[in-house]
């Protein structure tokens, strides 16, 4: 039932692990190339409950909170 915010998607690996345990994961990545890599990796792995957003994690995502976990 948890909603998770991850700051720094990287390759999407941690988002995939979190998505296996949580209801919803939103992961933020500032670098456009890494954000696309994470999207591609999550799609290829069949992860449907994780969303990659290209954004600056230092700005937060208050409009979509509250989050049960922030990583």
PQR file with spaces between the fields and no chain letter, atoms N, CA, C, O and H, PARSE charges and radii, in Angstrom:
ATOM       1  N    UNK     1       0.800   -1.207    0.000 -0.4000 1.5000
ATOM       2  CA   UNK     1       0.000    0.000    0.000 -0.0000 2.0000
ATOM       3  C    UNK     1       0.841    1.268    0.000  0.5500 1.7000
ATOM       4  O    UNK     1       0.295    2.370   -0.066 -0.5500 1.4000
ATOM       5  N    UNK     2       2.153    1.130    0.072 -0.4000 1.5000
ATOM       6  CA   UNK     2       3.017    2.305    0.193 -0.0000 2.0000
ATOM       7  C    UNK     2       3.201    3.038   -1.134  0.5500 1.7000
ATOM       8  O    UNK     2       3.195    2.447   -2.214 -0.5500 1.4000
ATOM       9  H    UNK     2       2.597    0.235    0.126  0.4000 1.0000
ATOM      10  N    UNK     3       3.363    4.347   -1.001 -0.4000 1.5000
ATOM      11  CA   UNK     3       3.751    5.202   -2.113 -0.0000 2.0000
ATOM      12  C    UNK     3       5.164    5.681   -1.813  0.5500 1.7000
ATOM      13  O    UNK     3       5.437    6.206   -0.734 -0.5500 1.4000
ATOM      14  H    UNK     3       3.367    4.827   -0.124  0.4000 1.0000
ATOM      15  N    UNK     4       6.066    5.495   -2.785 -0.4000 1.5000
ATOM      16  CA   UNK     4       7.491    5.759   -2.566 -0.0000 2.0000
ATOM      17  C    UNK     4       7.974    6.836   -3.532  0.5500 1.7000
ATOM      18  O    UNK     4       7.622    6.831   -4.712 -0.5500 1.4000
ATOM      19  H    UNK     4       5.844    5.068   -3.662  0.4000 1.0000
ATOM      20  N    UNK     5       8.779    7.754   -3.019 -0.4000 1.5000
ATOM      21  CA   UNK     5       9.481    8.734   -3.839 -0.0000 2.0000
ATOM      22  C    UNK     5      10.963    8.397   -3.773  0.5500 1.7000
ATOM      23  O    UNK     5      11.549    8.318   -2.693 -0.5500 1.4000
ATOM      24  H    UNK     5       9.065    7.758   -2.060  0.4000 1.0000
ATOM      25  N    UNK     6      11.555    8.203   -4.933 -0.4000 1.5000
ATOM      26  CA   UNK     6      12.999    7.975   -5.016 -0.0000 2.0000
ATOM      27  C    UNK     6      13.624    9.172   -5.724  0.5500 1.7000
ATOM      28  O    UNK     6      13.143    9.594   -6.776 -0.5500 1.4000
ATOM      29  H    UNK     6      11.079    8.268   -5.811  0.4000 1.0000
ATOM      30  N    UNK     7      14.678    9.713   -5.159 -0.4000 1.5000
ATOM      31  CA   UNK     7      15.389   10.821   -5.778 -0.0000 2.0000
ATOM      32  C    UNK     7      16.675   10.262   -6.369  0.5500 1.7000
ATOM      33  O    UNK     7      17.545    9.774   -5.646 -0.5500 1.4000
ATOM      34  H    UNK     7      15.069    9.371   -4.305  0.4000 1.0000
ATOM      35  N    UNK     8      16.783   10.338   -7.687 -0.4000 1.5000
ATOM      36  CA   UNK     8      17.953    9.816   -8.394 -0.0000 2.0000
ATOM      37  C    UNK     8      17.680    8.440   -8.966  0.5500 1.7000
ATOM      38  O    UNK     8      18.058    7.429   -8.372 -0.5500 1.4000
ATOM      39  H    UNK     8      16.077   10.734   -8.274  0.4000 1.0000
ATOM      40  N    UNK     9      17.031    8.396  -10.108 -0.4000 1.5000
ATOM      41  CA   UNK     9      16.630    7.124  -10.709 -0.0000 2.0000
ATOM      42  C    UNK     9      17.811    6.301  -11.200  0.5500 1.7000
ATOM      43  O    UNK     9      17.793    5.073  -11.117 -0.5500 1.4000
ATOM      44  H    UNK     9      16.724    9.217  -10.590  0.4000 1.0000
ATOM      45  N    UNK    10      18.839    6.976  -11.714 -0.4000 1.5000
ATOM      46  CA   UNK    10      19.962    6.237  -12.286 -0.0000 2.0000
ATOM      47  C    UNK    10      19.475    5.303  -13.375  0.5500 1.7000
ATOM      48  O    UNK    10      18.799    5.736  -14.308 -0.5500 1.4000
ATOM      49  H    UNK    10      18.853    7.973  -11.781  0.4000 1.0000
ATOM      50  N    UNK    11      19.811    4.021  -13.268 -0.4000 1.5000
ATOM      51  CA   UNK    11      19.422    3.032  -14.289 -0.0000 2.0000
ATOM      52  C    UNK    11      17.999    2.506  -14.088  0.5500 1.7000
ATOM      53  O    UNK    11      17.456    1.826  -14.959 -0.5500 1.4000
ATOM      54  H    UNK    11      20.360    3.669  -12.510  0.4000 1.0000
ATOM      55  N    UNK    12      17.399    2.824  -12.936 -0.4000 1.5000
ATOM      56  CA   UNK    12      16.058    2.327  -12.637 -0.0000 2.0000
ATOM      57  C    UNK    12      16.050    1.063  -11.793  0.5500 1.7000
ATOM      58  O    UNK    12      14.984    0.551  -11.453 -0.5500 1.4000
ATOM      59  H    UNK    12      17.840    3.376  -12.229  0.4000 1.0000
ATOM      60  N    UNK    13      17.229    0.557  -11.453 -0.4000 1.5000
ATOM      61  CA   UNK    13      17.333   -0.695  -10.706 -0.0000 2.0000
ATOM      62  C    UNK    13      16.640   -0.613   -9.342  0.5500 1.7000
ATOM      63  O    UNK    13      15.848   -1.488   -8.996 -0.5500 1.4000
ATOM      64  H    UNK    13      18.095    0.973  -11.729  0.4000 1.0000
ATOM      65  N    UNK    14      16.935    0.430   -8.575 -0.4000 1.5000
ATOM      66  CA   UNK    14      16.327    0.559   -7.245 -0.0000 2.0000
ATOM      67  C    UNK    14      14.820    0.772   -7.365  0.5500 1.7000
ATOM      68  O    UNK    14      14.060    0.259   -6.544 -0.5500 1.4000
ATOM      69  H    UNK    14      17.579    1.141   -8.856  0.4000 1.0000
ATOM      70  N    UNK    15      14.382    1.516   -8.369 -0.4000 1.5000
ATOM      71  CA   UNK    15      12.951    1.716   -8.572 -0.0000 2.0000
ATOM      72  C    UNK    15      12.258    0.383   -8.843  0.5500 1.7000
ATOM      73  O    UNK    15      11.148    0.153   -8.364 -0.5500 1.4000
ATOM      74  H    UNK    15      14.999    1.933   -9.036  0.4000 1.0000
ATOM      75  N    UNK    16      12.900   -0.487   -9.601 -0.4000 1.5000
ATOM      76  CA   UNK    16      12.332   -1.810   -9.878 -0.0000 2.0000
ATOM      77  C    UNK    16      12.222   -2.625   -8.598  0.5500 1.7000
ATOM      78  O    UNK    16      11.213   -3.293   -8.371 -0.5500 1.4000
ATOM      79  H    UNK    16      13.802   -0.300   -9.991  0.4000 1.0000
ATOM      80  N    UNK    17      13.250   -2.574   -7.762 -0.4000 1.5000
ATOM      81  CA   UNK    17      13.200   -3.298   -6.488 -0.0000 2.0000
ATOM      82  C    UNK    17      12.096   -2.741   -5.593  0.5500 1.7000
ATOM      83  O    UNK    17      11.341   -3.500   -4.986 -0.5500 1.4000
ATOM      84  H    UNK    17      14.069   -2.031   -7.946  0.4000 1.0000
ATOM      85  N    UNK    18      12.006   -1.415   -5.514 -0.4000 1.5000
ATOM      86  CA   UNK    18      10.978   -0.790   -4.696 -0.0000 2.0000
ATOM      87  C    UNK    18       9.586   -1.111   -5.219  0.5500 1.7000
ATOM      88  O    UNK    18       8.667   -1.340   -4.434 -0.5500 1.4000
ATOM      89  H    UNK    18      12.620   -0.799   -6.008  0.4000 1.0000
ATOM      90  N    UNK    19       9.422   -1.129   -6.531 -0.4000 1.5000
ATOM      91  CA   UNK    19       8.116   -1.405   -7.138 -0.0000 2.0000
ATOM      92  C    UNK    19       7.634   -2.812   -6.826  0.5500 1.7000
ATOM      93  O    UNK    19       6.432   -3.078   -6.824 -0.5500 1.4000
ATOM      94  H    UNK    19      10.169   -0.942   -7.169  0.4000 1.0000
ATOM      95  N    UNK    20       8.559   -3.698   -6.566 -0.4000 1.5000
ATOM      96  CA   UNK    20       8.196   -5.063   -6.205 -0.0000 2.0000
ATOM      97  C    UNK    20       7.553   -5.124   -4.818  0.5500 1.7000
ATOM      98  O    UNK    20       6.828   -6.070   -4.511 -0.5500 1.4000
ATOM      99  H    UNK    20       9.536   -3.482   -6.567  0.4000 1.0000
ATOM     100  N    UNK    21       7.818   -4.121   -3.983 -0.4000 1.5000
ATOM     101  CA   UNK    21       7.332   -4.117   -2.594 -0.0000 2.0000
ATOM     102  C    UNK    21       6.271   -3.054   -2.330  0.5500 1.7000
ATOM     103  O    UNK    21       5.528   -3.159   -1.354 -0.5500 1.4000
ATOM     104  H    UNK    21       8.408   -3.353   -4.233  0.4000 1.0000
ATOM     105  N    UNK    22       6.188   -2.040   -3.176 -0.4000 1.5000
ATOM     106  CA   UNK    22       5.285   -0.911   -2.932 -0.0000 2.0000
ATOM     107  C    UNK    22       4.171   -0.878   -3.971  0.5500 1.7000
ATOM     108  O    UNK    22       4.263   -1.500   -5.030 -0.5500 1.4000
ATOM     109  H    UNK    22       6.791   -1.955   -3.968  0.4000 1.0000
ATOM     110  N    UNK    23       3.132   -0.148   -3.647 -0.4000 1.5000
ATOM     111  CA   UNK    23       2.030    0.010   -4.591 -0.0000 2.0000
ATOM     112  C    UNK    23       2.404    0.924   -5.747  0.5500 1.7000
ATOM     113  O    UNK    23       2.047    0.667   -6.897 -0.5500 1.4000
ATOM     114  H    UNK    23       3.056    0.357   -2.787  0.4000 1.0000
ATOM     115  N    UNK    24       3.134    2.005   -5.428 -0.4000 1.5000
ATOM     116  CA   UNK    24       3.487    2.986   -6.461 -0.0000 2.0000
ATOM     117  C    UNK    24       4.847    3.595   -6.149  0.5500 1.7000
ATOM     118  O    UNK    24       5.158    3.894   -4.996 -0.5500 1.4000
ATOM     119  H    UNK    24       3.424    2.214   -4.494  0.4000 1.0000
ATOM     120  N    UNK    25       5.648    3.773   -7.185 -0.4000 1.5000
ATOM     121  CA   UNK    25       6.962    4.406   -7.051 -0.0000 2.0000
ATOM     122  C    UNK    25       7.049    5.532   -8.067  0.5500 1.7000
ATOM     123  O    UNK    25       6.754    5.347   -9.248 -0.5500 1.4000
ATOM     124  H    UNK    25       5.395    3.530   -8.122  0.4000 1.0000
ATOM     125  N    UNK    26       7.457    6.697   -7.592 -0.4000 1.5000
ATOM     126  CA   UNK    26       7.802    7.810   -8.480 -0.0000 2.0000
ATOM     127  C    UNK    26       9.282    8.061   -8.259  0.5500 1.7000
ATOM     128  O    UNK    26       9.722    8.275   -7.130 -0.5500 1.4000
ATOM     129  H    UNK    26       7.697    6.847   -6.633  0.4000 1.0000
ATOM     130  N    UNK    27      10.043    8.033   -9.335 -0.4000 1.5000
ATOM     131  CA   UNK    27      11.474    8.260   -9.225 -0.0000 2.0000
ATOM     132  C    UNK    27      11.865    9.462  -10.069  0.5500 1.7000
ATOM     133  O    UNK    27      11.417    9.605  -11.207 -0.5500 1.4000
ATOM     134  H    UNK    27       9.686    7.859  -10.253  0.4000 1.0000
ATOM     135  N    UNK    28      12.689   10.313   -9.515 -0.4000 1.5000
ATOM     136  CA   UNK    28      13.099   11.554  -10.173 -0.0000 2.0000
ATOM     137  C    UNK    28      14.549   11.445  -10.630  0.5500 1.7000
ATOM     138  O    UNK    28      15.408   10.935   -9.911 -0.5500 1.4000
ATOM     139  H    UNK    28      13.053   10.197   -8.590  0.4000 1.0000
ATOM     140  N    UNK    29      14.800   11.929  -11.822 -0.4000 1.5000
ATOM     141  CA   UNK    29      16.162   11.941  -12.365 -0.0000 2.0000
ATOM     142  C    UNK    29      16.373   13.251  -13.113  0.5500 1.7000
ATOM     143  O    UNK    29      15.590   13.597  -13.999 -0.5500 1.4000
ATOM     144  H    UNK    29      14.102   12.344  -12.406  0.4000 1.0000
ATOM     145  N    UNK    30      17.421   13.974  -12.762 -0.4000 1.5000
ATOM     146  CA   UNK    30      17.685   15.276  -13.377 -0.0000 2.0000
ATOM     147  C    UNK    30      18.314   15.144  -14.763  0.5500 1.7000
ATOM     148  O    UNK    30      18.108   16.004  -15.619 -0.5500 1.4000
ATOM     149  H    UNK    30      18.056   13.693  -12.043  0.4000 1.0000
ATOM     150  N    UNK    31      19.075   14.080  -14.990 -0.4000 1.5000
ATOM     151  CA   UNK    31      19.771   13.884  -16.264 -0.0000 2.0000
ATOM     152  C    UNK    31      18.826   13.232  -17.281  0.5500 1.7000
ATOM     153  O    UNK    31      18.345   12.124  -17.046 -0.5500 1.4000
ATOM     154  H    UNK    31      19.242   13.382  -14.295  0.4000 1.0000
ATOM     155  N    UNK    32      18.554   13.903  -18.406 -0.4000 1.5000
ATOM     156  CA   UNK    32      17.606   13.367  -19.388 -0.0000 2.0000
ATOM     157  C    UNK    32      17.984   11.980  -19.927  0.5500 1.7000
ATOM     158  O    UNK    32      17.113   11.133  -20.123 -0.5500 1.4000
ATOM     159  H    UNK    32      18.945   14.803  -18.597  0.4000 1.0000
ATOM     160  N    UNK    33      19.259   11.753  -20.163 -0.4000 1.5000
ATOM     161  CA   UNK    33      19.685   10.453  -20.699 -0.0000 2.0000
ATOM     162  C    UNK    33      19.459    9.341  -19.679  0.5500 1.7000
ATOM     163  O    UNK    33      19.019    8.250  -20.044 -0.5500 1.4000
ATOM     164  H    UNK    33      19.966   12.442  -20.004  0.4000 1.0000
ATOM     165  N    UNK    34      19.753    9.603  -18.412 -0.4000 1.5000
ATOM     166  CA   UNK    34      19.517    8.597  -17.369 -0.0000 2.0000
ATOM     167  C    UNK    34      18.027    8.366  -17.143  0.5500 1.7000
ATOM     168  O    UNK    34      17.605    7.236  -16.897 -0.5500 1.4000
ATOM     169  H    UNK    34      20.110   10.489  -18.116  0.4000 1.0000
ATOM     170  N    UNK    35      17.231    9.424  -17.224 -0.4000 1.5000
ATOM     171  CA   UNK    35      15.782    9.265  -17.070 -0.0000 2.0000
ATOM     172  C    UNK    35      15.244    8.339  -18.161  0.5500 1.7000
ATOM     173  O    UNK    35      14.420    7.468  -17.883 -0.5500 1.4000
ATOM     174  H    UNK    35      17.573   10.342  -17.423  0.4000 1.0000
ATOM     175  N    UNK    36      15.697    8.520  -19.378 -0.4000 1.5000
ATOM     176  CA   UNK    36      15.240    7.659  -20.478 -0.0000 2.0000
ATOM     177  C    UNK    36      15.748    6.232  -20.294  0.5500 1.7000
ATOM     178  O    UNK    36      15.016    5.275  -20.548 -0.5500 1.4000
ATOM     179  H    UNK    36      16.367    9.228  -19.604  0.4000 1.0000
ATOM     180  N    UNK    37      16.982    6.087  -19.857 -0.4000 1.5000
ATOM     181  CA   UNK    37      17.525    4.754  -19.586 -0.0000 2.0000
ATOM     182  C    UNK    37      16.682    4.034  -18.538  0.5500 1.7000
ATOM     183  O    UNK    37      16.346    2.861  -18.706 -0.5500 1.4000
ATOM     184  H    UNK    37      17.576    6.864  -19.651  0.4000 1.0000
ATOM     185  N    UNK    38      16.342    4.731  -17.463 -0.4000 1.5000
ATOM     186  CA   UNK    38      15.518    4.128  -16.406 -0.0000 2.0000
ATOM     187  C    UNK    38      14.151    3.739  -16.945  0.5500 1.7000
ATOM     188  O    UNK    38      13.662    2.648  -16.649 -0.5500 1.4000
ATOM     189  H    UNK    38      16.615    5.684  -17.326  0.4000 1.0000
ATOM     190  N    UNK    39      13.528    4.607  -17.728 -0.4000 1.5000
ATOM     191  CA   UNK    39      12.216    4.282  -18.335 -0.0000 2.0000
ATOM     192  C    UNK    39      12.315    3.022  -19.186  0.5500 1.7000
ATOM     193  O    UNK    39      11.489    2.115  -19.077 -0.5500 1.4000
ATOM     194  H    UNK    39      13.925    5.492  -17.969  0.4000 1.0000
ATOM     195  N    UNK    40      13.327    2.981  -20.025 -0.4000 1.5000
ATOM     196  CA   UNK    40      13.513    1.829  -20.910 -0.0000 2.0000
ATOM     197  C    UNK    40      13.736    0.548  -20.114  0.5500 1.7000
ATOM     198  O    UNK    40      13.154   -0.490  -20.427 -0.5500 1.4000
ATOM     199  H    UNK    40      13.998    3.718  -20.113  0.4000 1.0000
ATOM     200  N    UNK    41      14.575    0.620  -19.091 -0.4000 1.5000
ATOM     201  CA   UNK    41      14.866   -0.559  -18.275 -0.0000 2.0000
ATOM     202  C    UNK    41      13.624   -1.051  -17.528  0.5500 1.7000
ATOM     203  O    UNK    41      13.372   -2.254  -17.466 -0.5500 1.4000
ATOM     204  H    UNK    41      15.048    1.464  -18.837  0.4000 1.0000
ATOM     205  N    UNK    42      12.861   -0.133  -16.971 -0.4000 1.5000
ATOM     206  CA   UNK    42      11.644   -0.520  -16.247 -0.0000 2.0000
ATOM     207  C    UNK    42      10.610   -1.129  -17.199  0.5500 1.7000
ATOM     208  O    UNK    42       9.948   -2.111  -16.862 -0.5500 1.4000
ATOM     209  H    UNK    42      13.065    0.844  -17.022  0.4000 1.0000
ATOM     210  N    UNK    43      10.481   -0.548  -18.367 -0.4000 1.5000
ATOM     211  CA   UNK    43       9.543   -1.087  -19.346 -0.0000 2.0000
ATOM     212  C    UNK    43       9.981   -2.484  -19.790  0.5500 1.7000
ATOM     213  O    UNK    43       9.158   -3.396  -19.872 -0.5500 1.4000
ATOM     214  H    UNK    43      11.018    0.250  -18.640  0.4000 1.0000
ATOM     215  N    UNK    44      11.251   -2.649  -20.069 -0.4000 1.5000
ATOM     216  CA   UNK    44      11.785   -3.938  -20.491 -0.0000 2.0000
ATOM     217  C    UNK    44      11.596   -5.005  -19.413  0.5500 1.7000
ATOM     218  O    UNK    44      11.396   -6.180  -19.722 -0.5500 1.4000
ATOM     219  H    UNK    44      11.919   -1.908  -20.002  0.4000 1.0000
ATOM     220  N    UNK    45      11.661   -4.589  -18.155 -0.4000 1.5000
ATOM     221  CA   UNK    45      11.497   -5.520  -17.033 -0.0000 2.0000
ATOM     222  C    UNK    45      10.031   -5.767  -16.697  0.5500 1.7000
ATOM     223  O    UNK    45       9.722   -6.595  -15.840 -0.5500 1.4000
ATOM     224  H    UNK    45      11.823   -3.635  -17.904  0.4000 1.0000
ATOM     225  N    UNK    46       9.129   -5.055  -17.363 -0.4000 1.5000
ATOM     226  CA   UNK    46       7.701   -5.253  -17.112 -0.0000 2.0000
ATOM     227  C    UNK    46       7.200   -4.597  -15.842  0.5500 1.7000
ATOM     228  O    UNK    46       6.156   -4.983  -15.316 -0.5500 1.4000
ATOM     229  H    UNK    46       9.381   -4.382  -18.059  0.4000 1.0000
ATOM     230  N    UNK    47       7.926   -3.612  -15.344 -0.4000 1.5000
ATOM     231  CA   UNK    47       7.516   -2.901  -14.133 -0.0000 2.0000
ATOM     232  C    UNK    47       6.493   -1.846  -14.530  0.5500 1.7000
ATOM     233  O    UNK    47       6.795   -0.933  -15.299 -0.5500 1.4000
ATOM     234  H    UNK    47       8.774   -3.298  -15.771  0.4000 1.0000
ATOM     235  N    UNK    48       5.293   -1.975  -14.005 -0.4000 1.5000
ATOM     236  CA   UNK    48       4.198   -1.082  -14.410 -0.0000 2.0000
ATOM     237  C    UNK    48       3.823   -0.051  -13.342  0.5500 1.7000
ATOM     238  O    UNK    48       3.102    0.904  -13.632 -0.5500 1.4000
ATOM     239  H    UNK    48       5.047   -2.717  -13.381  0.4000 1.0000
ATOM     240  N    UNK    49       4.301   -0.235  -12.121 -0.4000 1.5000
ATOM     241  CA   UNK    49       3.893    0.669  -11.039 -0.0000 2.0000
ATOM     242  C    UNK    49       5.009    1.630  -10.620  0.5500 1.7000
ATOM     243  O    UNK    49       5.003    2.150   -9.504 -0.5500 1.4000
ATOM     244  H    UNK    49       4.887   -1.010  -11.886  0.4000 1.0000
ATOM     245  N    UNK    50       5.953    1.859  -11.513 -0.4000 1.5000
ATOM     246  CA   UNK    50       7.019    2.834  -11.264 -0.0000 2.0000
ATOM     247  C    UNK    50       7.027    3.845  -12.404  0.5500 1.7000
ATOM     248  O    UNK    50       6.976    3.486  -13.580 -0.5500 1.4000
ATOM     249  H    UNK    50       5.958    1.438  -12.420  0.4000 1.0000
ATOM     250  N    UNK    51       7.093    5.099  -12.029 -0.4000 1.5000
ATOM     251  CA   UNK    51       7.078    6.193  -13.009 -0.0000 2.0000
ATOM     252  C    UNK    51       8.359    7.002  -12.878  0.5500 1.7000
ATOM     253  O    UNK    51       8.724    7.423  -11.780 -0.5500 1.4000
ATOM     254  H    UNK    51       7.134    5.391  -11.074  0.4000 1.0000
ATOM     255  N    UNK    52       9.038    7.217  -13.991 -0.4000 1.5000
ATOM     256  CA   UNK    52      10.262    8.014  -14.014 -0.0000 2.0000
ATOM     257  C    UNK    52       9.907    9.413  -14.502  0.5500 1.7000
ATOM     258  O    UNK    52       9.283    9.581  -15.549 -0.5500 1.4000
ATOM     259  H    UNK    52       8.741    6.875  -14.883  0.4000 1.0000
ATOM     260  N    UNK    53      10.311   10.398  -13.736 -0.4000 1.5000
ATOM     261  CA   UNK    53      10.104   11.791  -14.139 -0.0000 2.0000
ATOM     262  C    UNK    53      11.447   12.484  -14.215  0.5500 1.7000
ATOM     263  O    UNK    53      12.296   12.336  -13.336 -0.5500 1.4000
ATOM     264  H    UNK    53      10.819   10.262  -12.885  0.4000 1.0000
ATOM     265  N    UNK    54      11.623   13.244  -15.283 -0.4000 1.5000
ATOM     266  CA   UNK    54      12.827   14.060  -15.389 -0.0000 2.0000
ATOM     267  C    UNK    54      12.578   15.315  -14.564  0.5500 1.7000
ATOM     268  O    UNK    54      11.783   16.174  -14.947 -0.5500 1.4000
ATOM     269  H    UNK    54      10.933   13.364  -15.998  0.4000 1.0000
ATOM     270  N    UNK    55      13.259   15.412  -13.436 -0.4000 1.5000
ATOM     271  CA   UNK    55      13.044   16.538  -12.528 -0.0000 2.0000
ATOM     272  C    UNK    55      14.227   16.652  -11.579  0.5500 1.7000
ATOM     273  O    UNK    55      15.011   15.718  -11.415 -0.5500 1.4000
ATOM     274  H    UNK    55      13.905   14.714  -13.125  0.4000 1.0000
ATOM     275  N    UNK    56      14.333   17.811  -10.965 -0.4000 1.5000
ATOM     276  CA   UNK    56      15.354   18.078   -9.963 -0.0000 2.0000
ATOM     277  C    UNK    56      14.811   17.633   -8.605  0.5500 1.7000
ATOM     278  O    UNK    56      13.885   18.244   -8.071 -0.5500 1.4000
ATOM     279  H    UNK    56      13.695   18.570  -11.098  0.4000 1.0000
ATOM     280  N    UNK    57      15.383   16.578   -8.057 -0.4000 1.5000
ATOM     281  CA   UNK    57      14.914   16.027   -6.796 -0.0000 2.0000
ATOM     282  C    UNK    57      15.016   16.992   -5.633  0.5500 1.7000
ATOM     283  O    UNK    57      14.294   16.838   -4.648 -0.5500 1.4000
ATOM     284  H    UNK    57      16.135   16.082   -8.491  0.4000 1.0000
ATOM     285  N    UNK    58      15.896   17.988   -5.717 -0.4000 1.5000
ATOM     286  CA   UNK    58      16.022   18.951   -4.623 -0.0000 2.0000
ATOM     287  C    UNK    58      14.791   19.848   -4.523  0.5500 1.7000
ATOM     288  O    UNK    58      14.597   20.528   -3.516 -0.5500 1.4000
ATOM     289  H    UNK    58      16.483   18.113   -6.517  0.4000 1.0000
ATOM     290  N    UNK    59      13.962   19.850   -5.565 -0.4000 1.5000
ATOM     291  CA   UNK    59      12.741   20.650   -5.552 -0.0000 2.0000
ATOM     292  C    UNK    59      11.571   19.900   -4.920  0.5500 1.7000
ATOM     293  O    UNK    59      10.519   20.487   -4.666 -0.5500 1.4000
ATOM     294  H    UNK    59      14.120   19.297   -6.384  0.4000 1.0000
ATOM     295  N    UNK    60      11.755   18.603   -4.666 -0.4000 1.5000
ATOM     296  CA   UNK    60      10.697   17.809   -4.051 -0.0000 2.0000
ATOM     297  C    UNK    60       9.556   17.531   -5.010  0.5500 1.7000
ATOM     298  O    UNK    60       9.637   17.825   -6.203 -0.5500 1.4000
ATOM     299  H    UNK    60      12.609   18.127   -4.872  0.4000 1.0000
ATOM     300  N    UNK    61       8.502   16.963   -4.472 -0.4000 1.5000
ATOM     301  CA   UNK    61       7.316   16.631   -5.268 -0.0000 2.0000
ATOM     302  C    UNK    61       6.092   16.697   -4.355  0.5500 1.7000
ATOM     303  O    UNK    61       5.270   15.782   -4.330 -0.5500 1.4000
ATOM     304  H    UNK    61       8.436   16.724   -3.503  0.4000 1.0000
ATOM     305  N    UNK    62       5.988   17.785   -3.613 -0.4000 1.5000
ATOM     306  CA   UNK    62       4.954   17.938   -2.581 -0.0000 2.0000
ATOM     307  C    UNK    62       3.539   17.753   -3.115  0.5500 1.7000
ATOM     308  O    UNK    62       2.669   17.261   -2.397 -0.5500 1.4000
ATOM     309  H    UNK    62       6.656   18.529   -3.633  0.4000 1.0000
ATOM     310  N    UNK    63       3.302   18.135   -4.349 -0.4000 1.5000
ATOM     311  CA   UNK    63       1.951   18.040   -4.908 -0.0000 2.0000
ATOM     312  C    UNK    63       1.473   16.604   -5.029  0.5500 1.7000
ATOM     313  O    UNK    63       0.271   16.363   -5.142 -0.5500 1.4000
ATOM     314  H    UNK    63       4.010   18.535   -4.932  0.4000 1.0000
ATOM     315  N    UNK    64       2.391   15.644   -5.008 -0.4000 1.5000
ATOM     316  CA   UNK    64       2.009   14.235   -5.143 -0.0000 2.0000
ATOM     317  C    UNK    64       2.129   13.456   -3.844  0.5500 1.7000
ATOM     318  O    UNK    64       1.913   12.244   -3.822 -0.5500 1.4000
ATOM     319  H    UNK    64       3.368   15.840   -4.916  0.4000 1.0000
ATOM     320  N    UNK    65       2.471   14.141   -2.766 -0.4000 1.5000
ATOM     321  CA   UNK    65       2.599   13.499   -1.459 -0.0000 2.0000
ATOM     322  C    UNK    65       1.248   13.353   -0.803  0.5500 1.7000
ATOM     323  O    UNK    65       0.235   13.714   -1.403 -0.5500 1.4000
ATOM     324  H    UNK    65       2.647   15.125   -2.783  0.4000 1.0000
ATOM     325  N    UNK    66       1.200   12.853    0.372 -0.4000 1.5000
ATOM     326  CA   UNK    66       2.365   12.445    1.144 -0.0000 2.0000
ATOM     327  C    UNK    66       2.918   11.108    0.654  0.5500 1.7000
ATOM     328  O    UNK    66       2.206   10.313    0.041 -0.5500 1.4000
ATOM     329  H    UNK    66       2.023   12.560    0.860  0.4000 1.0000
ATOM     330  N    UNK    67       4.180   10.881    0.932 -0.4000 1.5000
ATOM     331  CA   UNK    67       4.851    9.623    0.593 -0.0000 2.0000
ATOM     332  C    UNK    67       5.090    8.840    1.875  0.5500 1.7000
ATOM     333  O    UNK    67       5.384    9.406    2.927 -0.5500 1.4000
ATOM     334  H    UNK    67       4.758   11.528    1.430  0.4000 1.0000
ATOM     335  N    UNK    68       4.958    7.540    1.761 -0.4000 1.5000
ATOM     336  CA   UNK    68       5.243    6.675    2.899 -0.0000 2.0000
ATOM     337  C    UNK    68       6.749    6.494    3.080  0.5500 1.7000
ATOM     338  O    UNK    68       7.237    6.320    4.197 -0.5500 1.4000
ATOM     339  H    UNK    68       4.719    7.079    0.906  0.4000 1.0000
ATOM     340  N    UNK    69       7.467    6.539    1.977 -0.4000 1.5000
ATOM     341  CA   UNK    69       8.916    6.349    1.992 -0.0000 2.0000
ATOM     342  C    UNK    69       9.536    7.323    1.004  0.5500 1.7000
ATOM     343  O    UNK    69       9.038    7.494   -0.109 -0.5500 1.4000
ATOM     344  H    UNK    69       7.070    6.680    1.070  0.4000 1.0000
ATOM     345  N    UNK    70      10.631    7.965    1.419 -0.4000 1.5000
ATOM     346  CA   UNK    70      11.421    8.800    0.516 -0.0000 2.0000
ATOM     347  C    UNK    70      12.841    8.286    0.589  0.5500 1.7000
ATOM     348  O    UNK    70      13.431    8.170    1.663 -0.5500 1.4000
ATOM     349  H    UNK    70      11.035    7.826    2.323  0.4000 1.0000
ATOM     350  N    UNK    71      13.373    7.982   -0.582 -0.4000 1.5000
ATOM     351  CA   UNK    71      14.707    7.378   -0.650 -0.0000 2.0000
ATOM     352  C    UNK    71      15.607    8.243   -1.511  0.5500 1.7000
ATOM     353  O    UNK    71      16.778    7.917   -1.702 -0.5500 1.4000
ATOM     354  H    UNK    71      12.893    8.077   -1.454  0.4000 1.0000
